């Protein structure tokens, strides 16, 4: 994609408190792979929000984590602002064998990516809700892996070299061992 990339936000639908670890990983994936933020709809799991806010404080942003907003309101507002909605599902157009990513990019609109937790309502597959139903392979797998592959394809790998503003900590890549430095404030 040329010029300024659209904003991508993840909508986590159907979070159950037993999904705490996986929802945390979805949020970490969203941040590391270029999303602007994540909206955990319908529930106010403040423990996960606190964890992600601490990650952003230490490792940088910008990245937001919003909790508790009803999913219908999020979708209504997103569409009213002209954005497109992508539903990640094993039943969608295959990301490898179709041109679905190029069609999403060609809209040049901000993207809301729906990532489910439990079985999503059938209406999520409809045009009323989703502009695109996208499959990262047409087999069952983790929503976390699906999100990572989708974002990597959407941003064409550029997100992997992203520098996070406001980071207090920074990993210094090495062939062996590990090194994390505390960045000085400028």
Buried (B, 14 or more C-beta within 10 A) or exposed (E): BEEEBBBBBBBBBBBEEEBBEBBBBBBBBBBBBBBBBBBBBBBEBEEBBEBBBEBBEBBBBEBBBBBEBEBEEBBEEBBEEEBBBBBBBBEBBEBEEEEBBEBBBEBEBBBBBBBBBEEBEEEBBEEEBBBBBBBBBBEEEEBBEBBBBBBBBBBEEEBEEEEBEBBEBBEEEEEEEEEEEEEEEE
